[in-house]
């Protein structure tokens, strides 16, 4: 079960959410939060664009966020 980020205290949210992400998911999230496109992220990490999209789907599920905008907000809150 995923945690609803909006109802958790920031400190708990940070520890809980980041620990649920794999190192690669954390990398992908950091690039997306920094404004990189899927294509740019895939080139930086030497993976396919479809892999980036798959990672983003997994991250959205784990962080329980519905959109890319929410995902970026969560990344900022997590300090990525």
Biopython code that builds the backbone (N, CA, C, O; Angstrom):
import numpy as np
from Bio.PDB.StructureBuilder import StructureBuilder

atoms = [
    (1, "UNK", "N", (0.846, -1.180, 0.000)),
    (1, "UNK", "CA", (0.000, 0.000, 0.000)),
    (1, "UNK", "C", (0.886, 1.235, 0.000)),
    (1, "UNK", "O", (1.883, 1.286, 0.719)),
    (2, "UNK", "N", (0.535, 2.213, -0.787)),
    (2, "UNK", "CA", (1.317, 3.436, -0.852)),
    (2, "UNK", "C", (0.770, 4.455, 0.121)),
    (2, "UNK", "O", (-0.402, 4.416, 0.496)),
    (3, "UNK", "N", (1.631, 5.363, 0.521)),
    (3, "UNK", "CA", (1.229, 6.395, 1.462)),
    (3, "UNK", "C", (0.798, 7.640, 0.703)),
    (3, "UNK", "O", (1.392, 7.991, -0.316)),
    (4, "UNK", "N", (-0.234, 8.303, 1.200)),
    (4, "UNK", "CA", (-0.685, 9.558, 0.606)),
    (4, "UNK", "C", (0.245, 10.661, 1.103)),
    (4, "UNK", "O", (0.212, 11.025, 2.279)),
    (5, "UNK", "N", (1.068, 11.188, 0.211)),
    (5, "UNK", "CA", (2.070, 12.180, 0.598)),
    (5, "UNK", "C", (1.470, 13.434, 1.204)),
    (5, "UNK", "O", (2.089, 14.057, 2.067)),
    (6, "UNK", "N", (0.285, 13.816, 0.773)),
    (6, "UNK", "CA", (-0.287, 15.076, 1.231)),
    (6, "UNK", "C", (-0.681, 15.058, 2.699)),
    (6, "UNK", "O", (-0.822, 16.122, 3.303)),
    (7, "UNK", "N", (-0.863, 13.886, 3.289)),
    (7, "UNK", "CA", (-1.302, 13.820, 4.680)),
    (7, "UNK", "C", (-0.181, 13.474, 5.649)),
    (7, "UNK", "O", (-0.409, 13.410, 6.857)),
    (8, "UNK", "N", (1.021, 13.250, 5.141)),
    (8, "UNK", "CA", (2.134, 12.868, 6.002)),
    (8, "UNK", "C", (2.981, 14.086, 6.347)),
    (8, "UNK", "O", (3.133, 14.986, 5.522)),
    (9, "UNK", "N", (3.538, 14.125, 7.565)),
    (9, "UNK", "CA", (4.484, 15.195, 7.886)),
    (9, "UNK", "C", (5.678, 15.124, 6.938)),
    (9, "UNK", "O", (6.069, 14.035, 6.516)),
    (10, "UNK", "N", (6.255, 16.265, 6.603)),
    (10, "UNK", "CA", (7.334, 16.311, 5.610)),
    (10, "UNK", "C", (8.499, 15.398, 5.960)),
    (10, "UNK", "O", (9.008, 14.707, 5.077)),
    (11, "UNK", "N", (8.938, 15.367, 7.201)),
    (11, "UNK", "CA", (10.086, 14.533, 7.575)),
    (11, "UNK", "C", (9.783, 13.059, 7.364)),
    (11, "UNK", "O", (10.621, 12.331, 6.833)),
    (12, "UNK", "N", (8.614, 12.608, 7.763)),
    (12, "UNK", "CA", (8.231, 11.207, 7.592)),
    (12, "UNK", "C", (8.045, 10.885, 6.124)),
    (12, "UNK", "O", (8.467, 9.829, 5.654)),
    (13, "UNK", "N", (7.416, 11.794, 5.403)),
    (13, "UNK", "CA", (7.170, 11.618, 3.979)),
    (13, "UNK", "C", (8.496, 11.410, 3.260)),
    (13, "UNK", "O", (8.606, 10.527, 2.409)),
    (14, "UNK", "N", (9.491, 12.205, 3.589)),
    (14, "UNK", "CA", (10.790, 12.126, 2.934)),
    (14, "UNK", "C", (11.439, 10.766, 3.152)),
    (14, "UNK", "O", (11.866, 10.126, 2.191)),
    (15, "UNK", "N", (11.517, 10.325, 4.376)),
    (15, "UNK", "CA", (12.143, 9.045, 4.697)),
    (15, "UNK", "C", (11.378, 7.895, 4.073)),
    (15, "UNK", "O", (11.972, 7.012, 3.454)),
    (16, "UNK", "N", (10.090, 7.901, 4.230)),
    (16, "UNK", "CA", (9.227, 6.831, 3.731)),
    (16, "UNK", "C", (9.292, 6.726, 2.209)),
    (16, "UNK", "O", (9.478, 5.636, 1.667)),
    (17, "UNK", "N", (9.140, 7.843, 1.528)),
    (17, "UNK", "CA", (9.074, 7.834, 0.068)),
    (17, "UNK", "C", (10.409, 7.503, -0.574)),
    (17, "UNK", "O", (10.472, 6.670, -1.478)),
    (18, "UNK", "N", (11.471, 8.141, -0.120)),
    (18, "UNK", "CA", (12.779, 7.898, -0.724)),
    (18, "UNK", "C", (13.221, 6.464, -0.507)),
    (18, "UNK", "O", (13.823, 5.868, -1.400)),
    (19, "UNK", "N", (12.942, 5.904, 0.641)),
    (19, "UNK", "CA", (13.360, 4.522, 0.902)),
    (19, "UNK", "C", (12.598, 3.527, 0.039)),
    (19, "UNK", "O", (13.061, 2.404, -0.159)),
    (20, "UNK", "N", (11.441, 3.918, -0.477)),
    (20, "UNK", "CA", (10.672, 3.005, -1.326)),
    (20, "UNK", "C", (11.150, 3.015, -2.775)),
    (20, "UNK", "O", (10.782, 2.134, -3.552)),
    (21, "UNK", "N", (11.968, 4.003, -3.146)),
    (21, "UNK", "CA", (12.450, 4.117, -4.521)),
    (21, "UNK", "C", (13.786, 3.401, -4.690)),
    (21, "UNK", "O", (14.639, 3.419, -3.802)),
    (22, "UNK", "N", (13.944, 2.774, -5.848)),
    (22, "UNK", "CA", (15.236, 2.166, -6.170)),
    (22, "UNK", "C", (16.223, 3.289, -6.503)),
    (22, "UNK", "O", (15.809, 4.417, -6.772)),
    (23, "UNK", "N", (17.518, 2.989, -6.487)),
    (23, "UNK", "CA", (18.492, 4.018, -6.872)),
    (23, "UNK", "C", (18.225, 4.579, -8.275)),
    (23, "UNK", "O", (18.354, 5.785, -8.486)),
    (24, "UNK", "N", (17.863, 3.738, -9.217)),
    (24, "UNK", "CA", (17.592, 4.201, -10.584)),
    (24, "UNK", "C", (16.341, 5.073, -10.610)),
    (24, "UNK", "O", (16.313, 6.088, -11.306)),
    (25, "UNK", "N", (15.306, 4.693, -9.864)),
    (25, "UNK", "CA", (14.091, 5.509, -9.808)),
    (25, "UNK", "C", (14.408, 6.890, -9.236)),
    (25, "UNK", "O", (13.878, 7.900, -9.699)),
    (26, "UNK", "N", (15.269, 6.923, -8.234)),
    (26, "UNK", "CA", (15.672, 8.194, -7.644)),
    (26, "UNK", "C", (16.408, 9.053, -8.660)),
    (26, "UNK", "O", (16.190, 10.263, -8.724)),
    (27, "UNK", "N", (17.281, 8.436, -9.458)),
    (27, "UNK", "CA", (17.993, 9.171, -10.506)),
    (27, "UNK", "C", (17.017, 9.744, -11.531)),
    (27, "UNK", "O", (17.101, 10.920, -11.886)),
    (28, "UNK", "N", (16.105, 8.918, -11.999)),
    (28, "UNK", "CA", (15.129, 9.363, -12.997)),
    (28, "UNK", "C", (14.299, 10.514, -12.432)),
    (28, "UNK", "O", (14.092, 11.522, -13.109)),
    (29, "UNK", "N", (13.833, 10.370, -11.220)),
    (29, "UNK", "CA", (13.029, 11.420, -10.595)),
    (29, "UNK", "C", (13.818, 12.718, -10.468)),
    (29, "UNK", "O", (13.276, 13.797, -10.708)),
    (30, "UNK", "N", (15.073, 12.627, -10.099)),
    (30, "UNK", "CA", (15.900, 13.827, -9.963)),
    (30, "UNK", "C", (16.055, 14.547, -11.301)),
    (30, "UNK", "O", (15.961, 15.773, -11.357)),
    (31, "UNK", "N", (16.290, 13.800, -12.373)),
    (31, "UNK", "CA", (16.416, 14.429, -13.695)),
    (31, "UNK", "C", (15.103, 15.077, -14.131)),
    (31, "UNK", "O", (15.102, 16.199, -14.638)),
    (32, "UNK", "N", (14.000, 14.383, -13.938)),
    (32, "UNK", "CA", (12.702, 14.931, -14.341)),
    (32, "UNK", "C", (12.384, 16.182, -13.523)),
    (32, "UNK", "O", (11.889, 17.172, -14.062)),
    (33, "UNK", "N", (12.668, 16.133, -12.227)),
    (33, "UNK", "CA", (12.417, 17.293, -11.365)),
    (33, "UNK", "C", (13.300, 18.478, -11.748)),
    (33, "UNK", "O", (12.927, 19.631, -11.535)),
    (34, "UNK", "N", (14.476, 18.188, -12.313)),
    (34, "UNK", "CA", (15.393, 19.249, -12.748)),
    (34, "UNK", "C", (15.001, 19.825, -14.105)),
    (34, "UNK", "O", (15.640, 20.755, -14.597)),
    (35, "UNK", "N", (13.947, 19.269, -14.712)),
    (35, "UNK", "CA", (13.444, 19.813, -15.964)),
    (35, "UNK", "C", (13.876, 19.075, -17.218)),
    (35, "UNK", "O", (13.588, 19.517, -18.330)),
    (36, "UNK", "N", (14.563, 17.958, -17.049)),
    (36, "UNK", "CA", (14.974, 17.172, -18.214)),
    (36, "UNK", "C", (13.760, 16.482, -18.835)),
    (36, "UNK", "O", (12.836, 16.080, -18.128)),
    (37, "UNK", "N", (13.772, 16.349, -20.150)),
    (37, "UNK", "CA", (12.722, 15.606, -20.847)),
    (37, "UNK", "C", (13.002, 14.113, -20.725)),
    (37, "UNK", "O", (14.062, 13.705, -20.250)),
    (38, "UNK", "N", (12.046, 13.310, -21.158)),
    (38, "UNK", "CA", (12.261, 11.858, -21.166)),
    (38, "UNK", "C", (13.471, 11.516, -22.030)),
    (38, "UNK", "O", (14.299, 10.683, -21.660)),
    (39, "UNK", "N", (13.558, 12.170, -23.184)),
    (39, "UNK", "CA", (14.671, 11.914, -24.108)),
    (39, "UNK", "C", (16.012, 12.285, -23.464)),
    (39, "UNK", "O", (16.962, 11.503, -23.516)),
    (40, "UNK", "N", (16.088, 13.462, -22.864)),
    (40, "UNK", "CA", (17.331, 13.897, -22.223)),
    (40, "UNK", "C", (17.710, 12.978, -21.066)),
    (40, "UNK", "O", (18.880, 12.638, -20.892)),
    (41, "UNK", "N", (16.718, 12.581, -20.283)),
    (41, "UNK", "CA", (16.968, 11.675, -19.161)),
    (41, "UNK", "C", (17.483, 10.340, -19.662)),
    (41, "UNK", "O", (18.421, 9.779, -19.095)),
    (42, "UNK", "N", (16.877, 9.833, -20.716)),
    (42, "UNK", "CA", (17.308, 8.536, -21.252)),
    (42, "UNK", "C", (18.744, 8.608, -21.752)),
    (42, "UNK", "O", (19.510, 7.664, -21.559)),
    (43, "UNK", "N", (19.119, 9.702, -22.385)),
    (43, "UNK", "CA", (20.495, 9.860, -22.872)),
    (43, "UNK", "C", (21.477, 9.970, -21.710)),
    (43, "UNK", "O", (22.549, 9.365, -21.746)),
    (44, "UNK", "N", (21.127, 10.726, -20.693)),
    (44, "UNK", "CA", (22.005, 10.899, -19.526)),
    (44, "UNK", "C", (22.247, 9.584, -18.793)),
    (44, "UNK", "O", (23.353, 9.317, -18.323)),
    (45, "UNK", "N", (21.192, 8.758, -18.700)),
    (45, "UNK", "CA", (21.289, 7.503, -17.950)),
    (45, "UNK", "C", (21.589, 6.301, -18.835)),
    (45, "UNK", "O", (21.716, 5.176, -18.350)),
    (46, "UNK", "N", (21.700, 6.550, -20.142)),
    (46, "UNK", "CA", (21.988, 5.487, -21.104)),
    (46, "UNK", "C", (20.947, 4.360, -21.046)),
    (46, "UNK", "O", (21.281, 3.175, -21.019)),
    (47, "UNK", "N", (19.679, 4.774, -21.029)),
    (47, "UNK", "CA", (18.555, 3.838, -21.062)),
    (47, "UNK", "C", (17.571, 4.327, -22.121)),
    (47, "UNK", "O", (17.691, 5.454, -22.603)),
    (48, "UNK", "N", (16.614, 3.503, -22.481)),
    (48, "UNK", "CA", (15.636, 3.901, -23.496)),
    (48, "UNK", "C", (14.590, 4.852, -22.904)),
    (48, "UNK", "O", (14.392, 4.911, -21.690)),
    (49, "UNK", "N", (13.935, 5.587, -23.793)),
    (49, "UNK", "CA", (12.856, 6.469, -23.349)),
    (49, "UNK", "C", (11.721, 5.667, -22.723)),
    (49, "UNK", "O", (11.090, 6.118, -21.767)),
    (50, "UNK", "N", (11.466, 4.490, -23.258)),
    (50, "UNK", "CA", (10.393, 3.670, -22.681)),
    (50, "UNK", "C", (10.766, 3.220, -21.271)),
    (50, "UNK", "O", (9.886, 3.049, -20.426)),
    (51, "UNK", "N", (12.047, 3.028, -21.008)),
    (51, "UNK", "CA", (12.476, 2.695, -19.642)),
    (51, "UNK", "C", (12.232, 3.874, -18.709)),
    (51, "UNK", "O", (11.791, 3.694, -17.573)),
    (52, "UNK", "N", (12.515, 5.070, -19.186)),
    (52, "UNK", "CA", (12.248, 6.271, -18.385)),
    (52, "UNK", "C", (10.760, 6.338, -18.056)),
    (52, "UNK", "O", (10.389, 6.601, -16.913)),
    (53, "UNK", "N", (9.913, 6.102, -19.045)),
    (53, "UNK", "CA", (8.469, 6.140, -18.826)),
    (53, "UNK", "C", (8.029, 5.064, -17.839)),
    (53, "UNK", "O", (7.160, 5.305, -17.000)),
    (54, "UNK", "N", (8.622, 3.887, -17.937)),
    (54, "UNK", "CA", (8.298, 2.807, -16.998)),
    (54, "UNK", "C", (8.711, 3.188, -15.584)),
    (54, "UNK", "O", (7.950, 2.992, -14.636)),
    (55, "UNK", "N", (9.918, 3.732, -15.442)),
    (55, "UNK", "CA", (10.364, 4.177, -14.119)),
    (55, "UNK", "C", (9.421, 5.234, -13.560)),
    (55, "UNK", "O", (9.084, 5.198, -12.376)),
    (56, "UNK", "N", (8.996, 6.169, -14.394)),
    (56, "UNK", "CA", (8.094, 7.218, -13.924)),
    (56, "UNK", "C", (6.747, 6.655, -13.485)),
    (56, "UNK", "O", (6.167, 7.127, -12.508)),
    (57, "UNK", "N", (6.251, 5.658, -14.192)),
    (57, "UNK", "CA", (5.002, 5.010, -13.773)),
    (57, "UNK", "C", (5.175, 4.367, -12.401)),
    (57, "UNK", "O", (4.314, 4.499, -11.532)),
    (58, "UNK", "N", (6.281, 3.678, -12.215)),
    (58, "UNK", "CA", (6.553, 3.031, -10.918)),
    (58, "UNK", "C", (6.689, 4.060, -9.804)),
    (58, "UNK", "O", (6.177, 3.873, -8.700)),
    (59, "UNK", "N", (7.383, 5.144, -10.111)),
    (59, "UNK", "CA", (7.571, 6.196, -9.110)),
    (59, "UNK", "C", (6.230, 6.818, -8.734)),
    (59, "UNK", "O", (5.948, 7.022, -7.553)),
    (60, "UNK", "N", (5.399, 7.122, -9.741)),
    (60, "UNK", "CA", (4.075, 7.702, -9.453)),
    (60, "UNK", "C", (3.253, 6.760, -8.582)),
    (60, "UNK", "O", (2.542, 7.206, -7.682)),
    (61, "UNK", "N", (3.346, 5.462, -8.846)),
    (61, "UNK", "CA", (2.617, 4.492, -8.038)),
    (61, "UNK", "C", (3.154, 4.484, -6.607)),
    (61, "UNK", "O", (2.380, 4.549, -5.652)),
    (62, "UNK", "N", (4.461, 4.405, -6.461)),
    (62, "UNK", "CA", (5.061, 4.337, -5.124)),
    (62, "UNK", "C", (4.808, 5.597, -4.307)),
    (62, "UNK", "O", (4.590, 5.523, -3.097)),
    (63, "UNK", "N", (4.837, 6.751, -4.965)),
    (63, "UNK", "CA", (4.625, 8.012, -4.256)),
    (63, "UNK", "C", (3.160, 8.417, -4.214)),
    (63, "UNK", "O", (2.796, 9.411, -3.586)),
    (64, "UNK", "N", (2.322, 7.636, -4.892)),
    (64, "UNK", "CA", (0.879, 7.873, -4.920)),
    (64, "UNK", "C", (0.544, 9.275, -5.436)),
    (64, "UNK", "O", (-0.207, 10.025, -4.813)),
    (65, "UNK", "N", (1.127, 9.602, -6.597)),
    (65, "UNK", "CA", (0.847, 10.888, -7.231)),
    (65, "UNK", "C", (0.298, 10.640, -8.631)),
    (65, "UNK", "O", (0.799, 9.771, -9.344)),
    (66, "UNK", "N", (-0.730, 11.396, -9.037)),
    (66, "UNK", "CA", (-1.412, 11.115, -10.299)),
    (66, "UNK", "C", (-0.770, 11.706, -11.559)),
    (66, "UNK", "O", (-0.940, 11.158, -12.648)),
    (67, "UNK", "N", (-0.042, 12.810, -11.426)),
    (67, "UNK", "CA", (0.449, 13.495, -12.624)),
    (67, "UNK", "C", (1.930, 13.829, -12.506)),
    (67, "UNK", "O", (2.529, 13.730, -11.436)),
    (68, "UNK", "N", (2.498, 14.225, -13.635)),
    (68, "UNK", "CA", (3.903, 14.652, -13.667)),
    (68, "UNK", "C", (4.110, 15.874, -12.764)),
    (68, "UNK", "O", (5.125, 15.969, -12.075)),
    (69, "UNK", "N", (3.162, 16.797, -12.766)),
    (69, "UNK", "CA", (3.275, 17.988, -11.919)),
    (69, "UNK", "C", (3.326, 17.605, -10.444)),
    (69, "UNK", "O", (4.131, 18.146, -9.686)),
    (70, "UNK", "N", (2.473, 16.681, -10.041)),
    (70, "UNK", "CA", (2.490, 16.206, -8.659)),
    (70, "UNK", "C", (3.806, 15.492, -8.352)),
    (70, "UNK", "O", (4.344, 15.595, -7.250)),
    (71, "UNK", "N", (4.301, 14.778, -9.335)),
    (71, "UNK", "CA", (5.558, 14.052, -9.178)),
    (71, "UNK", "C", (6.706, 15.033, -8.930)),
    (71, "UNK", "O", (7.543, 14.809, -8.056)),
    (72, "UNK", "N", (6.738, 16.101, -9.691)),
    (72, "UNK", "CA", (7.790, 17.107, -9.523)),
    (72, "UNK", "C", (7.661, 17.792, -8.168)),
    (72, "UNK", "O", (8.661, 18.055, -7.500)),
    (73, "UNK", "N", (6.440, 18.075, -7.773)),
    (73, "UNK", "CA", (6.222, 18.672, -6.449)),
    (73, "UNK", "C", (6.735, 17.744, -5.354)),
    (73, "UNK", "O", (7.392, 18.191, -4.414)),
    (74, "UNK", "N", (6.436, 16.459, -5.475)),
    (74, "UNK", "CA", (6.910, 15.485, -4.491)),
    (74, "UNK", "C", (8.431, 15.449, -4.471)),
    (74, "UNK", "O", (9.034, 15.376, -3.401)),
    (75, "UNK", "N", (9.055, 15.498, -5.643)),
    (75, "UNK", "CA", (10.519, 15.476, -5.722)),
    (75, "UNK", "C", (11.121, 16.683, -5.010)),
    (75, "UNK", "O", (12.115, 16.559, -4.296)),
    (76, "UNK", "N", (10.518, 17.842, -5.207)),
    (76, "UNK", "CA", (10.999, 19.050, -4.538)),
    (76, "UNK", "C", (10.850, 18.899, -3.027)),
    (76, "UNK", "O", (11.760, 19.243, -2.273)),
    (77, "UNK", "N", (9.708, 18.386, -2.587)),
    (77, "UNK", "CA", (9.481, 18.182, -1.157)),
    (77, "UNK", "C", (10.459, 17.167, -0.572)),
    (77, "UNK", "O", (10.822, 17.245, 0.602)),
    (78, "UNK", "N", (10.881, 16.218, -1.402)),
    (78, "UNK", "CA", (11.822, 15.192, -0.951)),
    (78, "UNK", "C", (13.270, 15.660, -1.042)),
    (78, "UNK", "O", (14.184, 14.954, -0.617)),
    (79, "UNK", "N", (13.472, 16.845, -1.594)),
    (79, "UNK", "CA", (14.813, 17.393, -1.687)),
    (79, "UNK", "C", (15.642, 16.836, -2.829)),
    (79, "UNK", "O", (16.872, 16.867, -2.778)),
    (80, "UNK", "N", (14.976, 16.325, -3.865)),
    (80, "UNK", "CA", (15.714, 15.775, -5.010)),
    (80, "UNK", "C", (15.958, 16.833, -6.064)),
    (80, "UNK", "O", (16.565, 16.547, -7.097)),
]
sb = StructureBuilder()
sb.init_structure("model")
sb.init_model(0)
sb.init_chain("A")
sb.init_seg("    ")
for serial, (resi, resn, name, xyz) in enumerate(atoms, 1):
    if name == "N":
        sb.init_residue(resn, " ", resi, " ")
    sb.init_atom(name, np.array(xyz, "f"), 0.0, 1.0, " ", f" {name:<3s}", serial, name[0])
structure = sb.get_structure()
